[in-house]
Amino acid sequence: MGLRDATDVTTAPIAALGLVGGYVAARESGVRPLGGVVLGVAGVYAGRTWLAKAGGPATAGLAAVYLGGFGASHPLAKRIGAWPSVLAVAAVSAAASWAVVDRRR
């Protein structure tokens, strides 16, 4: 079993899954670092495709959106609730990933 070639991966769902999955893993397990592991693994997997398809500057920008979404979800959750916050930042990250990398297919 191996990883798919980086240029064959669609990253928008991976970015969304990393943010939503990280939240679910942390919430359901009660182990916050586990959520960070899920977030990190998905980010690295998407990041290799971002780099292969769009280059370093785009990868840095998408990583900032992805990790910034994680950071922004916490204060946003105080305003709109946890689930709406996580879904909102996941949607933004997925949309950015699609716009910069995935639609180029």
DAWO-V424518 format. One record per residue. N is the residue number from 0. NEAR is the number of other C-alpha atoms within 10 Angstrom. Layout:
BEGIN
n = {N/N}
near = {NEAR/NEAR}
END
This chain:
BEGIN
n = {0/1/2/3/4/5/6/7/8/9/10/11/12/13/14/15/16/17/18/19/20/21/22/23/24/25/26/27/28/29/30/31/32/33/34/35/36/37/38/39/40/41/42/43/44/45/46/47/48/49/50/51/52/53/54/55/56/57/58/59/60/61/62/63/64/65/66/67/68/69/70/71/72/73/74/75/76/77/78/79/80/81/82/83/84/85/86/87/88/89/90/91/92/93/94/95/96/97/98/99/100/101/102/103/104}
near = {3/4/7/9/10/17/17/12/18/18/27/23/18/24/32/26/21/27/29/22/21/24/22/19/19/17/13/10/11/11/11/15/13/17/22/19/16/20/25/16/14/21/23/15/17/24/24/18/22/29/18/15/20/16/13/13/11/17/22/14/14/24/20/13/21/26/17/13/21/22/12/15/25/14/12/17/14/10/11/12/13/16/13/14/21/25/16/17/25/27/20/17/29/23/18/19/29/17/12/17/24/21/10/9/8}
END
